[in-house]
Amino acid sequence: MSVKIGIIGGSGLSDPDLLKNGAEQEVDTPFGKPSDSLKTGEIAGVPCVLLARHGRSHATMPTNVNFRANIWALKMVGCTHLLVTTACGSLQENIHPGEIVVLDQFIDRTQKRIQTFHDGSENAPPGICHMPMAEPFCPRTSQLLYDCAKELSIGCHKGGTMLTIEGPRFSSKAESKLFHSWGAHCINMTTVPEVVLAKEAGLCYASMALVTDYDSWRDNTESVNVQNVMKTFKLNASNALKVLMKAIPLIGQQDWSETIKANQDMVKSNTMLPHSY
């Protein structure tokens, strides 16, 4: 089975020369328009699609990102994989700004986001999907990203729990200390519901969390602010791009048929159609 890779990110992934044979594609979905037009093309001969999560001008705040339209659009144009980047704060001493965490778990602290395509609305797919979420991220794709980062000698952690808050504000010191005490590794505003929807869509989803700061839990460190985040993010984005450019050809060379079928079977077996029970 051929693969097609969707890439969701922001700064550092908007270079118009990143894709060969690049083209713009406007799409619409049952859930509205995605955050921006899709940029289609190839990286090392592998079909790829770029999507700016917050729009190319970063005009959409986290709560208002149309996560369902984003994931649906990428699925609709044939993506089998999603490789994403997300800026985050570190909640643990051993995870330093400038490093990457390849995520394997999340804690959801959002409040206003729909986390399923099967919401009973007019254009939604039928039934109710009770998607298992014990393993939210694709282990195989995540391992490949981690291996590539290590081969490139980029500071990277294998596995980590992302705590996603609603935003757009950062956490209070009391909240940050609480999240630190829970043992979560990173904190951001976008992993949920993106990873949930990707799993419900049957996609191989892997995320590189780009650590920019220590949030607010450390007493002797300046608390997170936009200026400090952006300084570190430029370095992180450059490293993440190197990992993607190394990983994408490897993904394209492998046989993903069984993995993709297992994802699709999981969606089907956990979707309860009307009168099916």
DORO-850603 format. One record per residue (C-alpha): x, z, y; residue in one letter; residue number from 0. Coordinates in pm, 1 decimal, decimal comma. Layout:
<nodes>
+----------+----------+----------+---------+-----+
!       xx !       zz !       yy ! residuo ! num !
+----------+----------+----------+---------+-----+
!        X !        Z !        Y !       a ! NUM !
...
+----------+----------+----------+---------+-----+
</nodes>
This chain:
<nodes>
+----------+----------+----------+---------+-----+
!       xx !       zz !       yy ! residuo ! num !
+----------+----------+----------+---------+-----+
!      0,0 !      0,0 !      0,0 !       m !   0 !
!    140,4 !    -97,1 !    341,2 !       s !   1 !
!    176,8 !    169,1 !    606,9 !       v !   2 !
!    102,5 !    170,4 !    977,3 !       k !   3 !
!    227,1 !    454,5 !   1192,8 !       i !   4 !
!     46,4 !    603,8 !   1487,1 !       g !   5 !
!    264,3 !    794,5 !   1733,3 !       i !   6 !
!    101,2 !   1046,3 !   1966,4 !       i !   7 !
!    306,8 !   1202,4 !   2241,4 !       g !   8 !
!    384,0 !   1189,0 !   2607,6 !       g !   9 !
!    701,5 !   1164,6 !   2812,1 !       s !  10 !
!    980,1 !    980,7 !   2632,7 !       g !  11 !
!    744,3 !    774,7 !   2419,8 !       l !  12 !
!    610,6 !    549,2 !   2694,4 !       s !  13 !
!    909,7 !    315,5 !   2715,8 !       d !  14 !
!    761,7 !    -37,7 !   2712,5 !       p !  15 !
!   1069,1 !   -161,2 !   2522,4 !       d !  16 !
!   1024,0 !     88,0 !   2239,2 !       l !  17 !
!    804,1 !   -153,2 !   2042,4 !       l !  18 !
!    896,6 !   -508,2 !   1944,0 !       k !  19 !
!    619,4 !   -765,4 !   1987,2 !       n !  20 !
!    435,2 !   -506,5 !   2195,3 !       g !  21 !
!     78,8 !   -557,7 !   2312,5 !       a !  22 !
!   -195,7 !   -352,4 !   2475,4 !       e !  23 !
!   -518,6 !   -297,0 !   2285,2 !       q !  24 !
!   -832,3 !   -150,2 !   2440,0 !       e !  25 !
!  -1059,6 !     17,4 !   2186,0 !       v !  26 !
!  -1385,0 !    209,4 !   2189,4 !       d !  27 !
!  -1508,4 !    455,9 !   1927,9 !       t !  28 !
!  -1834,5 !    632,9 !   1838,5 !       p !  29 !
!  -1689,2 !    929,2 !   2027,7 !       f !  30 !
!  -1594,5 !    742,8 !   2343,6 !       g !  31 !
!  -1265,5 !    597,3 !   2458,3 !       k !  32 !
!   -927,3 !    741,3 !   2360,2 !       p !  33 !
!   -695,4 !    891,7 !   2619,0 !       s !  34 !
!   -539,3 !    553,5 !   2698,0 !       d !  35 !
!   -510,4 !    200,8 !   2565,9 !       s !  36 !
!   -319,4 !    161,8 !   2241,7 !       l !  37 !
!     26,3 !      3,9 !   2249,9 !       k !  38 !
!     79,7 !   -191,2 !   1930,0 !       t !  39 !
!    393,9 !   -349,0 !   1792,1 !       g !  40 !
!    677,3 !   -281,6 !   1549,5 !       e !  41 !
!    969,4 !    -43,4 !   1510,7 !       i !  42 !
!   1229,7 !   -164,6 !   1259,8 !       a !  43 !
!    969,1 !   -400,4 !   1116,2 !       g !  44 !
!    712,1 !   -123,7 !   1060,2 !       v !  45 !
!    375,5 !   -167,8 !   1236,9 !       p !  46 !
!    331,6 !    112,8 !   1491,0 !       c !  47 !
!     79,2 !    220,9 !   1752,5 !       v !  48 !
!    161,1 !    441,9 !   2051,8 !       l !  49 !
!    -96,1 !    662,7 !   2223,0 !       l !  50 !
!    -35,5 !    896,7 !   2515,3 !       a !  51 !
!   -226,5 !   1215,1 !   2432,2 !       r !  52 !
!   -299,1 !   1305,7 !   2795,6 !       h !  53 !
!   -300,3 !    947,0 !   2922,6 !       g !  54 !
!      9,6 !    775,3 !   3055,1 !       r !  55 !
!    -26,7 !    948,3 !   3392,5 !       s !  56 !
!    -79,0 !   1285,6 !   3218,8 !       h !  57 !
!   -410,2 !   1320,2 !   3402,0 !       a !  58 !
!   -616,5 !   1478,2 !   3121,9 !       t !  59 !
!   -589,9 !   1853,3 !   3072,5 !       m !  60 !
!   -576,5 !   1985,5 !   2712,9 !       p !  61 !
!   -941,8 !   2090,5 !   2686,5 !       t !  62 !
!  -1059,0 !   1748,0 !   2804,7 !       n !  63 !
!   -843,5 !   1537,5 !   2571,4 !       v !  64 !
!  -1081,7 !   1328,3 !   2361,7 !       n !  65 !
!   -915,9 !   1424,9 !   2034,7 !       f !  66 !
!  -1189,9 !   1270,8 !   1820,9 !       r !  67 !
!  -1167,6 !    935,0 !   1995,5 !       a !  68 !
!   -786,6 !    941,2 !   1971,2 !       n !  69 !
!   -779,5 !   1002,3 !   1597,3 !       i !  70 !
!  -1072,1 !    768,5 !   1525,3 !       w !  71 !
!   -910,4 !    487,4 !   1726,2 !       a !  72 !
!   -581,8 !    515,6 !   1537,8 !       l !  73 !
!   -762,3 !    524,8 !   1204,9 !       k !  74 !
!   -977,9 !    229,4 !   1311,7 !       m !  75 !
!   -675,2 !      7,5 !   1381,1 !       v !  76 !
!   -533,6 !     83,3 !   1036,6 !       g !  77 !
!   -294,2 !    374,0 !   1081,3 !       c !  78 !
!   -203,4 !    558,9 !    761,3 !       t !  79 !
!     37,5 !    805,6 !    925,7 !       h !  80 !
!     45,5 !   1001,7 !   1248,7 !       l !  81 !
!    378,7 !   1124,9 !   1382,4 !       l !  82 !
!    324,5 !   1341,8 !   1687,7 !       v !  83 !
!    525,3 !   1541,9 !   1936,3 !       t !  84 !
!    406,6 !   1842,3 !   2132,6 !       t !  85 !
!    577,0 !   2063,7 !   2387,6 !       a !  86 !
!    560,0 !   2432,3 !   2300,6 !       c !  87 !
!    691,5 !   2778,4 !   2373,3 !       g !  88 !
!    885,0 !   2988,0 !   2123,1 !       s !  89 !
!    729,1 !   3312,1 !   2002,7 !       l !  90 !
!   1029,9 !   3422,6 !   1796,5 !       q !  91 !
!   1388,3 !   3514,5 !   1881,8 !       e !  92 !
!   1549,5 !   3272,1 !   1636,0 !       n !  93 !
!   1368,1 !   2964,5 !   1773,9 !       i !  94 !
!   1546,0 !   2849,6 !   2088,1 !       h !  95 !
!   1454,2 !   2616,8 !   2374,5 !       p !  96 !
!   1589,1 !   2270,5 !   2302,5 !       g !  97 !
!   1516,3 !   2294,0 !   1929,2 !       e !  98 !
!   1248,2 !   2123,8 !   1719,4 !       i !  99 !
!   1007,9 !   2288,7 !   1477,4 !       v ! 100 !
!    845,7 !   2071,8 !   1209,5 !       v ! 101 !
!    512,2 !   2248,3 !   1175,7 !       l ! 102 !
!    333,0 !   2346,6 !    856,6 !       d ! 103 !
!     63,1 !   2591,3 !    974,3 !       q ! 104 !
!   -151,7 !   2675,4 !   1276,3 !       f ! 105 !
!   -354,3 !   2960,2 !   1426,0 !       i ! 106 !
!   -650,6 !   2845,6 !   1633,6 !       d ! 107 !
!   -722,6 !   3030,6 !   1958,5 !       r ! 108 !
!   -914,9 !   2745,9 !   2124,9 !       t ! 109 !
!  -1275,1 !   2798,7 !   2230,9 !       q ! 110 !
!  -1432,5 !   2474,3 !   2351,0 !       k ! 111 !
!  -1331,8 !   2196,0 !   2110,3 !       r ! 112 !
!  -1528,0 !   2012,6 !   1843,9 !       i ! 113 !
!  -1322,7 !   2008,1 !   1523,2 !       q ! 114 !
!  -1509,5 !   1757,8 !   1307,7 !       t ! 115 !
!  -1634,9 !   1400,7 !   1316,2 !       f ! 116 !
!  -1935,8 !   1506,7 !   1108,0 !       h ! 117 !
!  -2125,3 !   1681,4 !   1386,0 !       d ! 118 !
!  -2472,4 !   1538,0 !   1320,1 !       g ! 119 !
!  -2472,2 !   1320,6 !   1632,2 !       s ! 120 !
!  -2621,8 !    972,6 !   1628,1 !       e ! 121 !
!  -2295,3 !    783,2 !   1571,7 !       n ! 122 !
!  -2122,6 !   1041,0 !   1352,8 !       a ! 123 !
!  -2044,6 !    973,2 !    986,6 !       p ! 124 !
!  -2306,0 !   1125,5 !    754,8 !       p ! 125 !
!  -2287,9 !   1465,4 !    593,7 !       g ! 126 !
!  -2088,4 !   1780,9 !    661,0 !       i ! 127 !
!  -1715,2 !   1790,8 !    589,2 !       c ! 128 !
!  -1588,1 !   2131,1 !    475,6 !       h ! 129 !
!  -1224,7 !   2020,4 !    484,3 !       m ! 130 !
!   -975,7 !   2252,9 !    312,1 !       p ! 131 !
!   -712,8 !   2354,9 !    565,8 !       m ! 132 !
!   -468,1 !   2563,4 !    360,8 !       a ! 133 !
!   -212,2 !   2283,7 !    405,6 !       e ! 134 !
!   -293,3 !   2121,5 !    741,2 !       p ! 135 !
!     16,3 !   1901,0 !    777,5 !       f ! 136 !
!    139,7 !   1634,3 !    535,1 !       c ! 137 !
!    425,4 !   1800,2 !    342,2 !       p ! 138 !
!    585,8 !   1472,2 !    241,5 !       r ! 139 !
!    592,7 !   1324,7 !    591,7 !       t ! 140 !
!    702,5 !   1656,4 !    742,6 !       s ! 141 !
!    991,7 !   1687,3 !    499,6 !       q ! 142 !
!   1106,9 !   1339,1 !    591,6 !       l ! 143 !
!   1108,2 !   1425,0 !    964,2 !       l ! 144 !
!   1303,8 !   1742,9 !    899,1 !       y ! 145 !
!   1560,8 !   1562,7 !    682,9 !       d ! 146 !
!   1613,1 !   1301,8 !    952,8 !       c ! 147 !
!   1663,3 !   1568,0 !   1221,1 !       a ! 148 !
!   1923,0 !   1746,8 !   1008,8 !       k ! 149 !
!   2107,7 !   1421,6 !    936,4 !       e ! 150 !
!   2122,4 !   1363,2 !   1311,7 !       l ! 151 !
!   2256,6 !   1719,8 !   1364,1 !       s ! 152 !
!   1959,9 !   1805,5 !   1584,3 !       i ! 153 !
!   1858,9 !   2172,7 !   1586,7 !       g ! 154 !
!   1544,4 !   2182,7 !   1375,5 !       c ! 155 !
!   1339,1 !   2441,0 !   1185,6 !       h ! 156 !
!   1160,4 !   2350,3 !    863,2 !       k ! 157 !
!    808,6 !   2489,2 !    877,2 !       g ! 158 !
!    647,0 !   2696,0 !   1146,4 !       g ! 159 !
!    310,2 !   2823,6 !   1261,7 !       t ! 160 !
!    174,0 !   2683,3 !   1587,0 !       m ! 161 !
!    -66,3 !   2903,7 !   1778,4 !       l ! 162 !
!   -288,6 !   2682,0 !   1992,6 !       t ! 163 !
!   -455,7 !   2828,1 !   2301,2 !       i ! 164 !
!   -724,0 !   2667,0 !   2514,5 !       e ! 165 !
!   -519,2 !   2627,1 !   2832,2 !       g ! 166 !
!   -455,1 !   2491,8 !   3083,6 !       p ! 167 !
!   -318,8 !   2831,4 !   3190,4 !       r ! 168 !
!    -24,7 !   2988,4 !   3010,3 !       f ! 169 !
!    -62,1 !   3319,9 !   2828,3 !       s ! 170 !
!    -48,8 !   3659,8 !   2993,5 !       s ! 171 !
!    244,6 !   3877,1 !   2890,8 !       k ! 172 !
!      9,0 !   4096,8 !   2686,2 !       a ! 173 !
!   -129,9 !   3793,4 !   2501,7 !       e ! 174 !
!    216,6 !   3652,4 !   2442,0 !       s ! 175 !
!    341,8 !   3983,9 !   2300,8 !       k ! 176 !
!     37,0 !   3996,8 !   2071,4 !       l ! 177 !
!     97,5 !   3644,2 !   1942,4 !       f ! 178 !
!    466,1 !   3730,0 !   1889,5 !       h ! 179 !
!    363,9 !   4035,2 !   1685,5 !       s ! 180 !
!    142,2 !   3818,0 !   1464,5 !       w ! 181 !
!    447,2 !   3625,6 !   1348,6 !       g ! 182 !
!    342,8 !   3287,1 !   1489,2 !       a ! 183 !
!    644,7 !   3073,2 !   1569,5 !       h ! 184 !
!    530,6 !   2853,7 !   1859,9 !       c ! 185 !
!    250,8 !   2828,1 !   2113,0 !       i ! 186 !
!     88,4 !   2519,0 !   2266,9 !       n ! 187 !
!   -244,8 !   2374,2 !   2379,3 !       m ! 188 !
!   -301,9 !   2061,6 !   2166,4 !       t ! 189 !
!   -225,3 !   2097,3 !   1794,4 !       t ! 190 !
!   -584,5 !   2206,7 !   1729,5 !       v ! 191 !
!   -809,0 !   2014,8 !   1678,7 !       p ! 192 !
!   -574,4 !   1714,7 !   1650,3 !       e ! 193 !
!   -431,4 !   1812,9 !   1310,7 !       v ! 194 !
!   -776,3 !   1910,0 !   1179,1 !       v ! 195 !
!   -928,3 !   1575,9 !   1272,0 !       l ! 196 !
!   -633,6 !   1383,5 !   1129,5 !       a ! 197 !
!   -680,4 !   1558,7 !    796,6 !       k ! 198 !
!  -1052,7 !   1486,0 !    804,5 !       e ! 199 !
!   -963,3 !   1121,0 !    867,4 !       a ! 200 !
!   -738,4 !   1117,7 !    559,1 !       g ! 201 !
!   -418,6 !   1052,0 !    753,3 !       l ! 202 !
!    -64,7 !   1169,4 !    679,9 !       c ! 203 !
!     -7,3 !   1386,0 !    987,6 !       y ! 204 !
!    326,3 !   1546,8 !   1080,8 !       a ! 205 !
!    419,9 !   1717,9 !   1404,7 !       s ! 206 !
!    748,1 !   1786,8 !   1579,8 !       m ! 207 !
!    706,4 !   2081,8 !   1814,6 !       a ! 208 !
!    955,7 !   2054,8 !   2100,6 !       l ! 209 !
!   1053,1 !   2404,1 !   2215,1 !       v ! 210 !
!   1089,2 !   2432,1 !   2592,0 !       t ! 211 !
!   1070,3 !   2806,6 !   2668,0 !       d ! 212 !
!   1003,6 !   3157,8 !   2535,4 !       y ! 213 !
!    647,6 !   3182,8 !   2669,2 !       d ! 214 !
!    600,8 !   3530,9 !   2824,9 !       s ! 215 !
!    673,5 !   3785,3 !   2550,9 !       w ! 216 !
!   1043,7 !   3840,9 !   2625,9 !       r ! 217 !
!   1103,6 !   4114,2 !   2883,5 !       d ! 218 !
!   1444,5 !   3991,0 !   3002,1 !       n ! 219 !
!   1363,8 !   3620,3 !   3024,8 !       t ! 220 !
!   1181,2 !   3432,4 !   3299,5 !       e ! 221 !
!    822,6 !   3366,0 !   3194,3 !       s ! 222 !
!    712,8 !   3012,0 !   3121,1 !       v ! 223 !
!    642,1 !   2778,6 !   3414,6 !       n ! 224 !
!    603,2 !   2404,2 !   3453,8 !       v ! 225 !
!    940,3 !   2351,3 !   3622,4 !       q ! 226 !
!   1140,2 !   2509,2 !   3339,7 !       n ! 227 !
!    930,1 !   2337,1 !   3075,0 !       v ! 228 !
!    997,2 !   1992,4 !   3215,5 !       m ! 229 !
!   1375,6 !   2050,5 !   3241,2 !       k ! 230 !
!   1407,0 !   2125,9 !   2870,4 !       t ! 231 !
!   1144,0 !   1875,9 !   2760,0 !       f ! 232 !
!   1351,4 !   1575,8 !   2869,5 !       k ! 233 !
!   1627,4 !   1669,8 !   2623,5 !       l ! 234 !
!   1373,8 !   1747,8 !   2350,7 !       n ! 235 !
!   1190,9 !   1419,9 !   2397,2 !       a ! 236 !
!   1517,2 !   1226,8 !   2364,7 !       s ! 237 !
!   1599,2 !   1406,1 !   2037,6 !       n ! 238 !
!   1246,9 !   1356,3 !   1902,6 !       a ! 239 !
!   1272,7 !    984,9 !   1974,0 !       l ! 240 !
!   1597,4 !    967,9 !   1776,4 !       k ! 241 !
!   1424,5 !   1136,9 !   1481,1 !       v ! 242 !
!   1130,6 !    896,1 !   1499,4 !       l ! 243 !
!   1355,9 !    590,9 !   1511,7 !       m ! 244 !
!   1537,0 !    711,8 !   1200,4 !       k ! 245 !
!   1224,2 !    824,3 !   1013,0 !       a ! 246 !
!    995,4 !    526,8 !   1071,1 !       i ! 247 !
!   1200,3 !    272,0 !    870,1 !       p ! 248 !
!   1225,0 !    523,6 !    584,1 !       l ! 249 !
!    849,5 !    574,3 !    581,5 !       i ! 250 !
!    804,1 !    198,1 !    574,7 !       g ! 251 !
!   1030,3 !    164,6 !    271,3 !       q ! 252 !
!    845,3 !    417,5 !     56,2 !       q ! 253 !
!    533,5 !    381,7 !   -157,7 !       d ! 254 !
!    257,7 !    598,8 !    -11,9 !       w ! 255 !
!    -29,5 !    476,3 !   -230,9 !       s ! 256 !
!    -78,2 !    798,9 !   -424,0 !       e ! 257 !
!    -44,0 !   1018,7 !   -116,1 !       t ! 258 !
!   -296,0 !    816,4 !     83,0 !       i ! 259 !
!   -540,5 !    805,0 !   -209,2 !       k ! 260 !
!   -512,9 !   1181,8 !   -253,9 !       a ! 261 !
!   -592,4 !   1229,2 !    116,7 !       n ! 262 !
!   -894,8 !   1001,5 !     93,3 !       q ! 263 !
!  -1017,4 !   1170,1 !   -225,1 !       d ! 264 !
!   -993,4 !   1510,2 !    -57,2 !       m ! 265 !
!  -1210,5 !   1391,5 !    231,1 !       v ! 266 !
!  -1467,2 !   1241,5 !     -3,2 !       k ! 267 !
!  -1487,5 !   1539,1 !   -239,4 !       s ! 268 !
!  -1533,0 !   1787,2 !     45,8 !       n ! 269 !
!  -1798,8 !   1594,0 !    237,4 !       t ! 270 !
!  -2148,2 !   1708,4 !    147,2 !       m ! 271 !
!  -2395,5 !   1428,4 !    201,0 !       l ! 272 !
!  -2767,5 !   1496,1 !    259,3 !       p ! 273 !
!  -2944,2 !   1588,2 !    -68,0 !       h ! 274 !
!  -2613,0 !   1583,5 !   -258,4 !       s ! 275 !
!  -2633,8 !   1947,7 !   -350,9 !       y ! 276 !
+----------+----------+----------+---------+-----+
</nodes>
